[in-house]
Amino acid sequence: MSRRLLLPAALLAAAVLAGGAASAQEQPPAVEVAVEPANARIGDHLRLTVRLVLPEGQQPEFAPGTAGWGAVEAVRLEAPRQLSSAGGETAWILEATVAPFALGDLAFSPTIAVTAGPDVQTVEPPPVPLRVLPTLLPDAPLELSPLAPPVAIAGAESPLLRPAIAAGAAFAAGLFAALVILLARRLRRRAPAPAAPAPPPPAEPALEGLLLAESAIETDPVAAYRALAATVRAELARRFGIPATALTAAELRARLEASGADRWVARLAGGLLEECDAVVYAGYRPAPERRRADLAMAYELVGEPG
């Protein structure tokens, strides 16, 4: 090849390589989605697994409640896990427990939020087919079947049963009367004790817990998210009268909806508590922007200005 043709050929090859690299960078990340089992009934818990490869510095997480999820709701979200990292790319795996709430053949796309510093973009995986089977048989009548008629039971009660019940009731009444008389005599012998001073009004634990979480949200996320979870659970228990500290995030969300709480409040509380569990127990470390958003959500849930 002559020297005159060598330079244009080299420039053309460099342009082709640069164009190929740019088109490869513009392509969306490869996403693999699997749901097990593929057939279920309404409310059944299914295992959702998503595998994707992202450039280094980007972190994925599920974004439930978007239009792509359709009639499928997230029951429990697990912290994202890194599988491998090579060539400037990182393989991730996202796992969750989901449940369908519509009959027929569904196709849902679990939307994924990808964060890279302050930037957030969404990824819509290919739709996943899911068949939700009806509970009734195809030819089953849509009416309640009548109850079976009562059936007589052989034998009769013992003639001593009712007298024994009456004697037991009389004995219990006499014992109760004797205890009341004995207690009244002891109270008469005792001198009246001085009235105890009224306890001081309780402090505002919600504000103290949120201030503690706010002071440590950047330097010690485990302590901050533990304080967030304790404060939110205590406030929900006080407000709705439920044992929030003894329930999982999914169970707490169901109890909130059953106790008359707003469904959006129940979703916010369940999602925040799942995030706290992932940080405290699973080693998940959210981005700084996500930490500030979780803190603002906690302020909103407990009714304090964030």
Sequence and secondary structure as in RCSB ss.txt:
>XXXX:A:sequence
MSRRLLLPAALLAAAVLAGGAASAQEQPPAVEVAVEPANARIGDHLRLTVRLVLPEGQQPEFAPGTAGWGAVEAV
RLEAPRQLSSAGGETAWILEATVAPFALGDLAFSPTIAVTAGPDVQTVEPPPVPLRVLPTLLPDAPLELSPLAPP
VAIAGAESPLLRPAIAAGAAFAAGLFAALVILLARRLRRRAPAPAAPAPPPPAEPALEGLLLAESAIETDPVAAY
RALAATVRAELARRFGIPATALTAAELRARLEASGADRWVARLAGGLLEECDAVVYAGYRPAPERRRADLAMAYE
LVGEPG
>XXXX:A:secstr
  HHHHHHHHHHHHHHHHHHHHHHHHS   EEEEEESSEEETT  EEEEEEEEEETT EEEE TTSGGGTTEEEE
EE   EEEEEETTEEEEEEEEEEEE S EEEEE   EEEEETTEEEEE    EEEEEE SS TT  SS       
   SS   TTHHHHHHHHHHHHHHHHHHHHHHHHHHHHHS              HHHHHHHHHHHHTTT HHHHH
HHHHHHHHHHHHHHH S GGGS HHHHHHHHHHTT  HHHHHHHHHHHHHHHHHHHS     HHHHHHHHHHHHH
HHT   
